[in-house]
């Protein structure tokens, strides 16, 4: 969506340097969801010298770029040229311009010889007025540069920005760029609500997350962007699975549920990879589904020489635990109450129940906040009565400064079983009168402002 694109200043400077360099290849490298495709489109649309552009999804190439381009020209102009003569003819027609060939997602190209094909293409256009621009996930880029310890023919053709290795590694937005990005999203999706600070932090790290948030807010008319909207997680879950290779979707879903449940059952995060492998019955050489790491759903780290795995986005894990693995939403209120009686309020289990509490129906919320809800309702009723009887004309001068309905909001410290802080808030007609924000005792690290 062009209206949502904010060109990163550093990327633009590097790309302009590439256009005037002798190197024929510009490689845009980044993690899944970091905005590589948007940046590729932005670079193509932002060219100012009327340079001819050919743009391809690498996964759609049946053969190499030379063959695909030749086929397109022959179909479009009702004639037939062999590959080499056609390229020479195109180069002659546009001899005073750079002809740019964009290949998006070369890591997704299902061709066993793709590295050699790209290297050969790059060497052929080196002395010509063609430039190749490609994008690749960071986890796959090394295989395009090195083969069994030997640099590939492609690696020597790739432009290297100042003080960087071959390729341009996409960086997070700086503060100014992110501010402009949020401004454009607000205008495009007609959203003027508030942000939870944690939402902004996660979205700055993953533009894909930002896109999902705004689309869900637009479709559901959310007043604010918070991690307390179940529709966001439902949509995020659907889109994350859609990004995985079609052959892997069922396996990916089962793997995610299994790993989330393991973390929940053992109450640890991250969890040893050996434990996961045993649970998934993988043989010694069988990897955990690679696409889950490529799409930044899972991430791998190490501790004391042991490989450990965790979810890239922890709240996504909590959603999978609550709604996919344990399926608390499908339990009756009485069944959930039995589980709650012996619930271990620590670690992963505490995180999962905190998220579920914010997303679930009022009846299951009452199971968790039962000891405090009646007192909160009585306190709110007394406050409303005092204002109504003694200050009917000055109600708007008192917290929460409204002439409409008033609601109660409290910080529910789940581990210590107490209300840590409380106040009043304006409530829309039919809105929730009593609202608790669950925390776990680390009040200083939580954002309790709505």
Secondary structure, DSSP 8 states (H G I E B T S, - for coil): -GGG----HHHHHHHHHHHTSS--EEEEEE-TTSSHHHHHHHHHHT-SS---EEEEEGGG-SS-HHHHHHHHHHHHTT----HHHHHHHHHHHTTTS-EEEEEE-GGG---TTHHHHHHHHHHHHTTTTEEEEEEEETTTTHHHHEETTEE-TTGGGB---TT--SSEE-----HHHHHHHHHHHHHHHT----B-HHHHHHHHH-HHHHHHHHHHHHHHT-SSB-TT-HHHHHHHHHHHHHTS-GGGHHHHHHHHHHHHHHHHHHT-SSEEHHHHHHHTT--TT--S-HHHHHTTSEEEEEETTEEEEEESSHHHHHHHIIIIIS-GGGS-HHHHHHHHHT---SHHHHHHHHHHHHHS-HHHHHHHHHHHHHHHHHHHHHHHHHHHHH-TTSGGGSTT--SSEEEEEEEEETTTTEEEEEEEEEE-TT--SEEEEEE-S-GGGS----
